[in-house]
C-alpha cells in the first residue's frame, strides 16, 4: 500500500522542555482519499492543530466523532481508531500530561470523552491561525515556543510531587510500585490518587500499564520478533495470557496479528516514527 504522508519531528527547545517532549508534523498534498488505523496512547497528552482535512476518532466505547480543528489528546487506557481525510496538514505538540494540566489549569479527568478534550478555552483561535500561516515545522515551533515564553512570564512553572511521580513512572518503564513511590515522596495516598487522576487523567497504576505496554511495543518494533518468555519476564507480567490480554487492551489485536501486518499508519498516527 502506498502512503502519501510525510512525517517529521523535533525535540523540544530549552524554552519549552519543562512542558514539551517533542514536536511533529504530518502532511500530505493528495487531493482526495483518507487513511484509517489506530493511535496507541503512550501516557503523554498532545496538542493537535489540524489545518487541512477532517479527522475523526472512535474508541471501543465511543462511536465515530469528528474532531475540532485543534484539541488535546489524553492518556487513555486503550487504542483510538483514527480516520484522517486528505489533504492533510497537522502540527502536534507532545506534552508531559501532569505539567500540561497544571500549566494551562485544566483538570484532565473532567472530560466528556476519555481520549481527547477541546482546547479552545485555553488556546486562542488567533494562535491557531498564526500557526497555520507559518507553514513549516520549524516556524511553527518558534511561534509555539514564543507563546509558551509569554505565558510563562505570567506564571513561572515549578515541578511538584505529581510531576516527579509522573516522570518516575516513565523512567521505570512503568514497573515501579505505586505504594512504594507514594511512601518515598512522603505523600498521603488518598490525596495522591485524587491529584494524580486530576492532573494526568488516569490513575498512577493505569499510567504504569500504558507506559509498560509502550515499552513492549518499542522493544518488539526494534527486535522484529516476539519472545513471549522474555516479554513476560522483563515486563513483570504474571504469565503469557496476562501479557496477551494487556496487549489486546491496548491494540485491539493479538501480538501475532499486530506485528505481522502493515504498521506504517499506526506508527504515523502514534508518533512512533
Buried (B, 14 or more C-beta within 10 A) or exposed (E): EEEEBEBEBBEBBEBBEBBBBBBBBBBBEBEEEBBEBBBBBBBBBBBBBBBBBBBBBBBEEBEEEEBEBBBBBBBBBBBBBBBBBBBBBBBBBBBBBBBBBBBBEBBBBEBEBBBBBBBEEBBEEEBBEBBBEBEEBEBBBBBBBEBBEEBBEEEEBEBBBBBBBBBBBBEBBBBBEBEEBBEEEEBEEEEBBEBBBBBBBBBBBBBBBBBBBBBBBEBBEEEEEBEEEEBBEBBEBEEEEEBBEBBBBBBBBEBEEBBEEEBBBBBBBBBBE
